[in-house]
Amino acid sequence: MSIRTCPWLVALCVSLLGAREAAAAPSWLELRWPEVAGCPTREEVEATALRLTAGESPQPVTAEASITADAGGYALDLRVRDSGAQQRTLQSPHCEALAGATAVIVAVAAAPIGVSARVTAAPPPRDALEVDLAPLPVAKPPAPATELPPAPATELAPTPSASPSRRRPGLAIGFGASAGIGPTPRFTAGLSGNVSLLWRRVRLDLRGSGWFPGLARASDLPGIGVRLQLVAGAVRGCPRLVRRTVALELCAGLELGALLAEGAGLQQNDRSRGLWAAGLLAPGVRWQPLRWLSLGVEVEGLIAFTRRRYRASDADALVYTVPPVGVRLGGGLAVHFF
């Protein structure tokens, strides 16, 4: 979304940034701010937020910002977590205005009443820079009298330092439990662990799973069957649709492993091991209430590429054939490291 900020509010922020006084980083603020040419530094944004909360008792706030530049100016994507979570998208031809707006947003999140009253009561400086944070037409050149001169490369194309912050993936380690049909004919429980790389729109999973043994009985041979156990690994890619703390995901991938089989009810219960291969498709939803923790559930369908058949040597009869499709119901949690 785009937010139109009052000119006098932006002017206050820019004037605070312009002071560039040395100040210690506020203990209540954890700010991730990219280094972009032509933009204030993280220390300057923190110093502005510290001035705005002077004399208050701010609550802890975590904020993460990413900035991109194009011909129309700068675009800021800001995520703030205090007692809740919020996300802001701002645009302006001046990066100083976005830095000032960031300082105000995190300060208000830390001390809503005191900072709001202070910002409302503060008169705008006479020579303040008035900036409209709504999207501006690319065709309109910025007014040279009020614009701080940016470098030509920054004005025409995204800066190299802004792109890696957007492309850098997060890392998560997850654990889950499932119940599924296939290759066994009845629901069987299983446990899994996975390592994930996460971007905002895509997730890549590397998963290992083990399933408890499941018994498949022959329909026309009473008391005879085969006990199956699956150990497998999977690689999955998941497009994501993220809205605040909730993500809708549709994962697809390939699973390879070993299918262990042991006879049941025979005079000689032999064991065998065969290749297991299957295609996976799993819609799911994931909720991330904390920056470092997420919970998810999914329904995973599978198509068996290796349909093994098991025969009883004593009766010389077919005992069981792995079905062509299966389904799994699962859930789990993941710990996010960055």
Secondary structure, DSSP 8 states (H G I E B T S, - for coil): ------HHHHHHHHHHHHH-------TTEEEE----TTS--HHHHHHHHHHHTTTS----EEEEEEEEEETTEEEEEEEEESSSEEEEEEEES-HHHHHHHHHHHHHHHHSHHHHHHHHHH----TT------S---TTS---TTTS----HHHHHS--TTHHHHHH--EEEEEEEEEEEESSSSS-EEEEEEEEEEE-SSEEEEEEEEEE--EEEE-SSSTT-EEEEEEEEEEEEEEEEEEETTEEEEEEEEEEEEEEEEEEESSSS--EEEEEEEEEEEEEEEEEEEETTEEEEEEEEEEEES---EEEETTTTEEEEE--SEEEEEEEEEEEE--
